[in-house]
């Protein structure tokens, strides 16, 4: 099981977040597709989006109980598939 850890996160303009992971991977993730939808409506006030923090290195959190886990952010940043990041998933699906 992967234990990706976020060590830095900074809000950027346009609902993007600058991320740095413990393995040295870093870059910007665009979260525009979430803004204004469901629980992410609070981001309609951009100050709420900017109020970001890292919880236990495993998720980004915002007020109003919004959170995004490190694994999904890493996949979006790197373009890798879940099977590439978690090889056991591929083995399980082959045996299913």
Buried (B, 14 or more C-beta within 10 A) or exposed (E): EEEBBBEEBEBBEEBBBEBBBEEEEEEEBBBEEBBEEEEBEBBEEEEBBEBBEBEEEBBBBBEEEBEBBBBBBBBBBBEEEEEEBBEEEEEEEEEE
